[in-house]
């Protein structure tokens, strides 16, 4: 569980492919519809113990994280 200030909320969670981390959007507790810009939102990464860190800091509508697979290296 991620704990945050009551004026903020966590949304759009995505578990990492290996299951060790979770990415999520974090921002003001305002009801934004899908496809609508969300000012003040940032992307965060956490482990499953509840420790987390904000990885975007510009607050520019970063609401829906997604893990990108790494392509295998070629010999």
HELIX and SHEET records of a PDB file:
SHEET    1   A 4 UNK A   8  UNK A  15  0                                        
SHEET    2   A 4 UNK A  21  UNK A  28 -1                                        
SHEET    3   A 4 UNK A  42  UNK A  47 -1                                        
SHEET    4   A 4 UNK A  52  UNK A  54 -1                                        
END                                                                             
